[in-house]
Amino acid sequence: MTLPNRVKISIVSPVYHASGCLRELYQRLVQVLEGLGEDFEIVLVNDGSPDDSWDIILELAASDSRVKGVNLSRNFGQHCAITAGLDHAAGEWIVVMDCDLQDQPEEISQLYAKALEGYEIVFARRTNRQDTFLKKACSRIFHRLYHFLSDIKIDPHVSNFSIASRNVVNAMLDLRERNRAYSVFLQWLGFQTTYVDVKHGKRFSGKSSYGFTKSMRVAVEAITSQSNKPLRLSIYIGFLMSVVSFVYATYRIVRYYTHGVDVDGWTSLMVAVVFIGGLILANLGVVGLYLGKVFDESKHRPLYVTQQLVNLQAASDATD
């Protein structure tokens, strides 16, 4: 993909329910980026937001050609929206950040300065995360489970807020699987990476669209897209149950010959049947989950569909 008018820094931000913070985001970004003295662009991707976010993006783009707009035909999810922004970003360095101003634009300066020291990827590490107790607890649980099930250790204080070189982003854009997690992909690529401690701001307006159910779904997709360890664990559990059953059967035979017939009733039998049946159904669910992902990938549908572009040219493979 050849992108014209290469600039030094591209800001990519997915937009959803963000009408209350887009103007503030733009003003603070411009102030910071102009202070760096580099050519820049701001790529805002409207991920099917039900409010008037796209109208505000059009307004900003009309007043400043450095603001680029990508309007997706519907909501495809945060990470597909990030991919849409990356497909159209022309910068030598690309910053990915949320639009709610919890990722503070003022921290971009130190991310960029650290990158210029020779690092390909610089992650912002949040030192004072401004989220609810439940959200922080779920995040810690997810990262521990992810480390256990994928053998990839991820800092729980790190999210999508980062800067990456053009080489890194080009490599990442070769990864076109449907189940996407931007920060995980960056770490999987293996380029030289470092971290910068930043302050995590409070949400400027509105509330997060990531409730408990959605967060759990994203966590399951992230884990199963990066590792097949859950399948191996289901095999181990099956063998373990077989061993336990064999030991218990041996115990019952020995007891029969040493103490005579001992009928314990239906309770233990029903518990065993329900327990083993639940394990079988759970293991089938894990297998079905992976088969479903294979089915989704086999359809080769685009990651997103673009409805409208502003101050941008269509990328030839943007929806591959």
Buried (B, 14 or more C-beta within 10 A) or exposed (E): EEBEEEBBBBBBBBBBBBBBBBEBBBEBBBEBBEEBEBBBBBBBBBBBBEBEBBEBBBBBBEEBEBBBBBBBEEBBBBBBBBBBBBBBBBBBBBBBBBBBBBBBBBBBEBBBEBBEEEBBBBBBBBEEBEBEEEBBEBBEEBBEBBEEBBEEEBEBBBBBBBBBBBEBBEBBBEEBEBBBBBBBBBBEBEBEBBBBEBBBBEBBEBEBEBEEEEBEEBBBBBBBBBBEBBBEBBEEEBEEBEEEEEEEEEEEEEEEEEEEEEEEEEEEEEEBEEEBEEBEEEBEEBEEBBEEBEEEBEEEEBBBBBEBBBBBEEBEEBBE
